[in-house]
Amino acid sequence: MSEDNNLPKPERIPFFQRMLDNPFLLLFIGVAMPTVFYTLWGVMEVATLPIAK
């Protein structure tokens, strides 16, 4: 008999754990999310300004 049958299968790492273990992805998300939110906020503010007479 071979010894391969006794070895446990490697456990699959969950997606969010892999995501949180990547510092470059966290850096990108930390820069991109505020940029997107502040840009959208600025567009909404400009869109709601009353028209000057």
N, C-alpha and C positions, 0 to 999 in steps of 0.2 A: 504494500500500500504506500501511496505517496503521502508526504507530510503536508501537501498543499490543502488538503481537505480540512485540516485542523486550524488553518489560519483564518482569523476573522476578516470579513470584508472591510476595506477602509471606509470609514464613516464620511459621508458627504457633508462638507462645510456649508452651513446655511448662507443664503445670498446676502443678508444684511450683515452677517459677521465678516464675509469677504469684503463687502463695501466699506465697513467701518475700519478694516485693517489696512486700507489703502490710503496713505496720507496725501498723495497727490490728488486723488478724487475728492477727498474732504476739502482740500485747499481750493480746488476748482468750484465745488459747490458753495463754499463759504464766500467766494468772490462773486460768483455768477448770480446767486439768489438775491442778495441785496441790490445788485445792479439792475436786475430785471424788475424787482419790486419798486425801487425808487424811480426807474424810468416810467413804469406804468402809472405810478402815483403822480409824477410830473405831467404826463399826458392827460390824466384825468383832471388835474388842477387847471391846466391850460384850456381844456375843453369846457370847463364850467365857468370860466371867466365871462362876465357880461360884456357884450359888444359896446365899445366906446361910441359916444355920439359925436 
